[in-house]
Amino acid sequence: MSTLELTREEERHLLEILERYYPSLRIEVVNTDDREFRRALKQRETFMKDLITRLKAALDA
């Protein structure tokens, strides 16, 4: 497993970027007809949701 160290400011910026893109990804999932592509998008959504949660927890600590 790799480790990436971020400053608090970098964590806040990354969180902001992820939170801005996440709703667009949800819309893309809903509007996608291709099952395989939808599956890939849902995996990305799950990853992003987890990362957003982890970043919020890190910033609250």
Gaussian input, Z-matrix of N, CA and C with variables (Angstrom, degrees):
# hf/3-21g

backbone

0 1
 N
 C     1     B1
 C     2     B2     1     A1
 N     3     B3     2     A2     1     D1
 C     4     B4     3     A3     2     D2
 C     5     B5     4     A4     3     D3
 N     6     B6     5     A5     4     D4
 C     7     B7     6     A6     5     D5
 C     8     B8     7     A7     6     D6
 N     9     B9     8     A8     7     D7
 C    10    B10     9     A9     8     D8
 C    11    B11    10    A10     9     D9
 N    12    B12    11    A11    10    D10
 C    13    B13    12    A12    11    D11
 C    14    B14    13    A13    12    D12
 N    15    B15    14    A14    13    D13
 C    16    B16    15    A15    14    D14
 C    17    B17    16    A16    15    D15
 N    18    B18    17    A17    16    D16
 C    19    B19    18    A18    17    D17
 C    20    B20    19    A19    18    D18
 N    21    B21    20    A20    19    D19
 C    22    B22    21    A21    20    D20
 C    23    B23    22    A22    21    D21
 N    24    B24    23    A23    22    D22
 C    25    B25    24    A24    23    D23
 C    26    B26    25    A25    24    D24
 N    27    B27    26    A26    25    D25
 C    28    B28    27    A27    26    D26
 C    29    B29    28    A28    27    D27
 N    30    B30    29    A29    28    D28
 C    31    B31    30    A30    29    D29
 C    32    B32    31    A31    30    D30
 N    33    B33    32    A32    31    D31
 C    34    B34    33    A33    32    D32
 C    35    B35    34    A34    33    D33
 N    36    B36    35    A35    34    D34
 C    37    B37    36    A36    35    D35
 C    38    B38    37    A37    36    D36
 N    39    B39    38    A38    37    D37
 C    40    B40    39    A39    38    D38
 C    41    B41    40    A40    39    D39
 N    42    B42    41    A41    40    D40
 C    43    B43    42    A42    41    D41
 C    44    B44    43    A43    42    D42
 N    45    B45    44    A44    43    D43
 C    46    B46    45    A45    44    D44
 C    47    B47    46    A46    45    D45
 N    48    B48    47    A47    46    D46
 C    49    B49    48    A48    47    D47
 C    50    B50    49    A49    48    D48
 N    51    B51    50    A50    49    D49
 C    52    B52    51    A51    50    D50
 C    53    B53    52    A52    51    D51
 N    54    B54    53    A53    52    D52
 C    55    B55    54    A54    53    D53
 C    56    B56    55    A55    54    D54
 N    57    B57    56    A56    55    D55
 C    58    B58    57    A57    56    D56
 C    59    B59    58    A58    57    D57
 N    60    B60    59    A59    58    D58
 C    61    B61    60    A60    59    D59
 C    62    B62    61    A61    60    D60
 N    63    B63    62    A62    61    D61
 C    64    B64    63    A63    62    D62
 C    65    B65    64    A64    63    D63
 N    66    B66    65    A65    64    D64
 C    67    B67    66    A66    65    D65
 C    68    B68    67    A67    66    D66
 N    69    B69    68    A68    67    D67
 C    70    B70    69    A69    68    D68
 C    71    B71    70    A70    69    D69
 N    72    B72    71    A71    70    D70
 C    73    B73    72    A72    71    D71
 C    74    B74    73    A73    72    D72
 N    75    B75    74    A74    73    D73
 C    76    B76    75    A75    74    D74
 C    77    B77    76    A76    75    D75
 N    78    B78    77    A77    76    D76
 C    79    B79    78    A78    77    D77
 C    80    B80    79    A79    78    D78
 N    81    B81    80    A80    79    D79
 C    82    B82    81    A81    80    D80
 C    83    B83    82    A82    81    D81
 N    84    B84    83    A83    82    D82
 C    85    B85    84    A84    83    D83
 C    86    B86    85    A85    84    D84
 N    87    B87    86    A86    85    D85
 C    88    B88    87    A87    86    D86
 C    89    B89    88    A88    87    D87
 N    90    B90    89    A89    88    D88
 C    91    B91    90    A90    89    D89
 C    92    B92    91    A91    90    D90
 N    93    B93    92    A92    91    D91
 C    94    B94    93    A93    92    D92
 C    95    B95    94    A94    93    D93
 N    96    B96    95    A95    94    D94
 C    97    B97    96    A96    95    D95
 C    98    B98    97    A97    96    D96
 N    99    B99    98    A98    97    D97
 C   100   B100    99    A99    98    D98
 C   101   B101   100   A100    99    D99
 N   102   B102   101   A101   100   D100
 C   103   B103   102   A102   101   D101
 C   104   B104   103   A103   102   D102
 N   105   B105   104   A104   103   D103
 C   106   B106   105   A105   104   D104
 C   107   B107   106   A106   105   D105
 N   108   B108   107   A107   106   D106
 C   109   B109   108   A108   107   D107
 C   110   B110   109   A109   108   D108
 N   111   B111   110   A110   109   D109
 C   112   B112   111   A111   110   D110
 C   113   B113   112   A112   111   D111
 N   114   B114   113   A113   112   D112
 C   115   B115   114   A114   113   D113
 C   116   B116   115   A115   114   D114
 N   117   B117   116   A116   115   D115
 C   118   B118   117   A117   116   D116
 C   119   B119   118   A118   117   D117
 N   120   B120   119   A119   118   D118
 C   121   B121   120   A120   119   D119
 C   122   B122   121   A121   120   D120
 N   123   B123   122   A122   121   D121
 C   124   B124   123   A123   122   D122
 C   125   B125   124   A124   123   D123
 N   126   B126   125   A125   124   D124
 C   127   B127   126   A126   125   D125
 C   128   B128   127   A127   126   D126
 N   129   B129   128   A128   127   D127
 C   130   B130   129   A129   128   D128
 C   131   B131   130   A130   129   D129
 N   132   B132   131   A131   130   D130
 C   133   B133   132   A132   131   D131
 C   134   B134   133   A133   132   D132
 N   135   B135   134   A134   133   D133
 C   136   B136   135   A135   134   D134
 C   137   B137   136   A136   135   D135
 N   138   B138   137   A137   136   D136
 C   139   B139   138   A138   137   D137
 C   140   B140   139   A139   138   D138
 N   141   B141   140   A140   139   D139
 C   142   B142   141   A141   140   D140
 C   143   B143   142   A142   141   D141
 N   144   B144   143   A143   142   D142
 C   145   B145   144   A144   143   D143
 C   146   B146   145   A145   144   D144
 N   147   B147   146   A146   145   D145
 C   148   B148   147   A147   146   D146
 C   149   B149   148   A148   147   D147
 N   150   B150   149   A149   148   D148
 C   151   B151   150   A150   149   D149
 C   152   B152   151   A151   150   D150
 N   153   B153   152   A152   151   D151
 C   154   B154   153   A153   152   D152
 C   155   B155   154   A154   153   D153
 N   156   B156   155   A155   154   D154
 C   157   B157   156   A156   155   D155
 C   158   B158   157   A157   156   D156
 N   159   B159   158   A158   157   D157
 C   160   B160   159   A159   158   D158
 C   161   B161   160   A160   159   D159
 N   162   B162   161   A161   160   D160
 C   163   B163   162   A162   161   D161
 C   164   B164   163   A163   162   D162
 N   165   B165   164   A164   163   D163
 C   166   B166   165   A165   164   D164
 C   167   B167   166   A166   165   D165
 N   168   B168   167   A167   166   D166
 C   169   B169   168   A168   167   D167
 C   170   B170   169   A169   168   D168
 N   171   B171   170   A170   169   D169
 C   172   B172   171   A171   170   D170
 C   173   B173   172   A172   171   D171
 N   174   B174   173   A173   172   D172
 C   175   B175   174   A174   173   D173
 C   176   B176   175   A175   174   D174
 N   177   B177   176   A176   175   D175
 C   178   B178   177   A177   176   D176
 C   179   B179   178   A178   177   D177
 N   180   B180   179   A179   178   D178
 C   181   B181   180   A180   179   D179
 C   182   B182   181   A181   180   D180

   B1=1.4549
   B2=1.5205
   B3=1.2988
   B4=1.4572
   B5=1.5174
   B6=1.3077
   B7=1.4527
   B8=1.5215
   B9=1.3022
   B10=1.4582
   B11=1.5183
   B12=1.3071
   B13=1.4626
   B14=1.5152
   B15=1.3223
   B16=1.4576
   B17=1.5188
   B18=1.3162
   B19=1.4579
   B20=1.5285
   B21=1.3056
   B22=1.4708
   B23=1.5266
   B24=1.3126
   B25=1.4628
   B26=1.5289
   B27=1.3118
   B28=1.4605
   B29=1.5278
   B30=1.3338
   B31=1.4676
   B32=1.5294
   B33=1.3231
   B34=1.4700
   B35=1.5282
   B36=1.3221
   B37=1.4727
   B38=1.5239
   B39=1.3163
   B40=1.4598
   B41=1.5281
   B42=1.3159
   B43=1.4594
   B44=1.5280
   B45=1.3078
   B46=1.4645
   B47=1.5388
   B48=1.3096
   B49=1.4727
   B50=1.5272
   B51=1.3100
   B52=1.4686
   B53=1.5237
   B54=1.3306
   B55=1.4593
   B56=1.5294
   B57=1.3121
   B58=1.4686
   B59=1.5243
   B60=1.3359
   B61=1.4621
   B62=1.5287
   B63=1.3114
   B64=1.4666
   B65=1.5317
   B66=1.3307
   B67=1.4721
   B68=1.5385
   B69=1.3154
   B70=1.4667
   B71=1.5216
   B72=1.3067
   B73=1.4649
   B74=1.5236
   B75=1.3233
   B76=1.4705
   B77=1.5281
   B78=1.3171
   B79=1.4672
   B80=1.5220
   B81=1.3162
   B82=1.4614
   B83=1.5304
   B84=1.3269
   B85=1.4683
   B86=1.5247
   B87=1.3086
   B88=1.4661
   B89=1.5308
   B90=1.3174
   B91=1.4624
   B92=1.5300
   B93=1.3046
   B94=1.4621
   B95=1.5221
   B96=1.3226
   B97=1.4611
   B98=1.5295
   B99=1.3184
   B100=1.4626
   B101=1.5321
   B102=1.3269
   B103=1.4750
   B104=1.5280
   B105=1.3224
   B106=1.4648
   B107=1.5273
   B108=1.3288
   B109=1.4610
   B110=1.5236
   B111=1.3377
   B112=1.4678
   B113=1.5347
   B114=1.3207
   B115=1.4686
   B116=1.5349
   B117=1.3340
   B118=1.4631
   B119=1.5287
   B120=1.3298
   B121=1.4652
   B122=1.5262
   B123=1.3143
   B124=1.4723
   B125=1.5267
   B126=1.3167
   B127=1.4660
   B128=1.5307
   B129=1.3258
   B130=1.4640
   B131=1.5282
   B132=1.3161
   B133=1.4666
   B134=1.5287
   B135=1.3106
   B136=1.4617
   B137=1.5256
   B138=1.3207
   B139=1.4631
   B140=1.5284
   B141=1.3368
   B142=1.4600
   B143=1.5235
   B144=1.3152
   B145=1.4687
   B146=1.5315
   B147=1.3223
   B148=1.4650
   B149=1.5297
   B150=1.3189
   B151=1.4567
   B152=1.5278
   B153=1.3188
   B154=1.4680
   B155=1.5347
   B156=1.3212
   B157=1.4648
   B158=1.5232
   B159=1.3307
   B160=1.4682
   B161=1.5198
   B162=1.3319
   B163=1.4690
   B164=1.5244
   B165=1.3195
   B166=1.4747
   B167=1.5213
   B168=1.3258
   B169=1.4644
   B170=1.5373
   B171=1.3190
   B172=1.4661
   B173=1.5210
   B174=1.3121
   B175=1.4612
   B176=1.5315
   B177=1.3384
   B178=1.4593
   B179=1.5234
   B180=1.3203
   B181=1.4872
   B182=1.5137
   A1=108.47
   A2=116.01
   A3=121.74
   A4=110.06
   A5=115.26
   A6=121.25
   A7=108.78
   A8=115.37
   A9=121.75
   A10=107.28
   A11=116.41
   A12=120.00
   A13=109.20
   A14=115.19
   A15=122.07
   A16=109.51
   A17=115.65
   A18=119.28
   A19=107.77
   A20=116.81
   A21=120.16
   A22=110.57
   A23=116.06
   A24=119.88
   A25=110.35
   A26=117.55
   A27=121.13
   A28=110.89
   A29=116.48
   A30=120.33
   A31=110.47
   A32=116.68
   A33=120.73
   A34=111.31
   A35=116.52
   A36=119.85
   A37=111.14
   A38=116.57
   A39=120.43
   A40=110.66
   A41=116.97
   A42=121.34
   A43=110.83
   A44=116.97
   A45=121.14
   A46=110.90
   A47=116.92
   A48=121.28
   A49=110.28
   A50=116.69
   A51=120.55
   A52=111.42
   A53=116.73
   A54=119.89
   A55=111.76
   A56=117.89
   A57=120.62
   A58=111.43
   A59=117.02
   A60=120.79
   A61=112.30
   A62=117.63
   A63=121.94
   A64=113.87
   A65=120.81
   A66=119.83
   A67=112.86
   A68=117.33
   A69=120.57
   A70=110.72
   A71=116.05
   A72=120.25
   A73=110.31
   A74=117.52
   A75=121.46
   A76=110.61
   A77=116.38
   A78=120.71
   A79=110.33
   A80=116.52
   A81=120.60
   A82=111.17
   A83=117.23
   A84=121.33
   A85=109.94
   A86=116.33
   A87=121.80
   A88=111.35
   A89=116.94
   A90=121.06
   A91=114.28
   A92=117.95
   A93=120.80
   A94=110.43
   A95=116.06
   A96=121.73
   A97=112.94
   A98=116.71
   A99=121.46
   A100=110.14
   A101=116.78
   A102=121.24
   A103=112.73
   A104=116.51
   A105=120.19
   A106=110.67
   A107=116.20
   A108=120.33
   A109=110.11
   A110=117.25
   A111=121.22
   A112=110.09
   A113=116.45
   A114=120.63
   A115=110.84
   A116=115.89
   A117=120.51
   A118=111.25
   A119=115.82
   A120=119.66
   A121=111.37
   A122=116.84
   A123=120.01
   A124=110.68
   A125=116.98
   A126=119.95
   A127=110.10
   A128=115.55
   A129=120.02
   A130=109.89
   A131=116.64
   A132=121.16
   A133=110.78
   A134=116.48
   A135=121.07
   A136=110.71
   A137=116.20
   A138=121.01
   A139=110.70
   A140=116.24
   A141=119.70
   A142=112.00
   A143=116.72
   A144=120.67
   A145=110.01
   A146=116.28
   A147=120.87
   A148=110.79
   A149=116.53
   A150=120.04
   A151=111.51
   A152=117.20
   A153=121.17
   A154=110.02
   A155=116.41
   A156=121.34
   A157=110.79
   A158=116.76
   A159=121.20
   A160=111.59
   A161=117.25
   A162=119.91
   A163=110.94
   A164=116.90
   A165=120.16
   A166=110.46
   A167=117.16
   A168=121.36
   A169=110.17
   A170=116.79
   A171=120.58
   A172=110.63
   A173=117.27
   A174=120.26
   A175=111.85
   A176=116.92
   A177=120.52
   A178=112.10
   A179=115.96
   A180=120.13
   A181=111.49
   D1=136.32
   D2=177.48
   D3=-89.91
   D4=155.63
   D5=177.59
   D6=-123.41
   D7=134.36
   D8=178.05
   D9=-122.26
   D10=121.65
   D11=178.96
   D12=-96.80
   D13=130.17
   D14=179.73
   D15=-123.05
   D16=147.38
   D17=172.25
   D18=-74.68
   D19=166.61
   D20=177.83
   D21=-59.28
   D22=-40.32
   D23=179.62
   D24=-63.97
   D25=-42.03
   D26=178.09
   D27=-64.15
   D28=-39.22
   D29=177.25
   D30=-62.07
   D31=-43.43
   D32=179.47
   D33=-63.86
   D34=-42.07
   D35=179.00
   D36=-65.47
   D37=-43.62
   D38=179.08
   D39=-62.51
   D40=-43.57
   D41=177.39
   D42=-60.36
   D43=-43.85
   D44=179.14
   D45=-61.22
   D46=-43.52
   D47=179.09
   D48=-62.68
   D49=-46.84
   D50=-179.06
   D51=-63.55
   D52=-42.30
   D53=-179.22
   D54=-68.08
   D55=-29.60
   D56=177.31
   D57=-73.90
   D58=-37.00
   D59=-177.12
   D60=-81.05
   D61=-30.31
   D62=-174.60
   D63=-53.08
   D64=-48.22
   D65=179.00
   D66=-60.97
   D67=-35.85
   D68=177.41
   D69=-65.28
   D70=-37.32
   D71=178.07
   D72=-65.18
   D73=-41.52
   D74=177.34
   D75=-58.12
   D76=-44.48
   D77=178.94
   D78=-63.65
   D79=-41.93
   D80=179.17
   D81=-61.92
   D82=-40.49
   D83=178.29
   D84=-60.72
   D85=-47.65
   D86=-177.42
   D87=-63.39
   D88=-37.77
   D89=-174.71
   D90=-89.82
   D91=1.29
   D92=-178.04
   D93=-89.08
   D94=127.69
   D95=179.26
   D96=-88.24
   D97=-31.55
   D98=-177.65
   D99=-71.33
   D100=118.59
   D101=-175.19
   D102=-61.88
   D103=-42.48
   D104=-177.98
   D105=-66.05
   D106=-41.83
   D107=178.31
   D108=-66.43
   D109=-39.72
   D110=178.08
   D111=-62.00
   D112=-41.41
   D113=178.33
   D114=-60.47
   D115=-43.81
   D116=178.45
   D117=-63.80
   D118=-40.60
   D119=178.59
   D120=-66.02
   D121=-37.98
   D122=178.77
   D123=-66.18
   D124=-36.09
   D125=175.85
   D126=-63.97
   D127=-42.26
   D128=178.08
   D129=-64.03
   D130=-40.05
   D131=178.73
   D132=-61.17
   D133=-45.68
   D134=179.02
   D135=-61.05
   D136=-44.49
   D137=178.26
   D138=-60.23
   D139=-46.97
   D140=-178.65
   D141=-64.72
   D142=-41.07
   D143=179.78
   D144=-61.37
   D145=-43.27
   D146=178.33
   D147=-64.33
   D148=-43.35
   D149=-179.42
   D150=-65.46
   D151=-39.81
   D152=176.63
   D153=-60.63
   D154=-44.99
   D155=179.34
   D156=-61.09
   D157=-44.72
   D158=-179.23
   D159=-66.33
   D160=-39.52
   D161=178.51
   D162=-66.07
   D163=-42.11
   D164=177.86
   D165=-60.27
   D166=-42.76
   D167=179.58
   D168=-64.06
   D169=-40.68
   D170=179.85
   D171=-65.81
   D172=-38.45
   D173=-179.23
   D174=-73.74
   D175=-26.67
   D176=178.72
   D177=-80.04
   D178=-18.07
   D179=-176.52
   D180=-75.67

